[in-house]
């Protein structure tokens, strides 16, 4: 029986908002040769003036994301990230360690899941019955198949990613992940996302 789960986002890197903003401020003060020592005010000014190169001094922030393969592909389009992704080429979901089942992400943009659920069960049945290698079997998987990946970027790139992926133009499952990440950044007190709307 196909396993249906909800997507998830987990912060991997500890975030010390004050230290991050101070690192950015220190780099920026070198450029502007000022001594104000108000990190939050300096960071806001940098963003308002689009001097975002300084935001790269934040260091990388890593998240562990579980979503569908389709959404993972949208995040992999960004160039200035590091990504380590579960490989359906090497993972054989018909083995015990995967519970002899395919795990899929419940769609967030469908109300009636009857046809979708039937399709997922058909995919799983064919996958389990096919006597090929995982490399061959993956060609049968749906874009709804669950995929876990680590994604890491500096805060300048996270701002770029979230402006694109949290927008209404993004696919709903991609928006969900982006909004979870944005909520985590805001909850940690990072004032660098005040202008990112969703």
Buried (B, 14 or more C-beta within 10 A) or exposed (E): EBBBEEBBBEBEEEBEBEEBBBBBBBBBBEEEEEEEEEBBEBBBBBBEEEEBEBBBBBBBBBBBBBBBBBBBBBBEEBEEBEBEBBEBEEBBBBEEEEEEBBBBBBBBEEEEEEEBBEBBBEBBEEBBEEEEEBEEBBEBBBBBBBBBBBBBBBBBBBBBBBBBBBBEEBBEBBBBBBBBBBBBBBEBEBBBBEEBEB
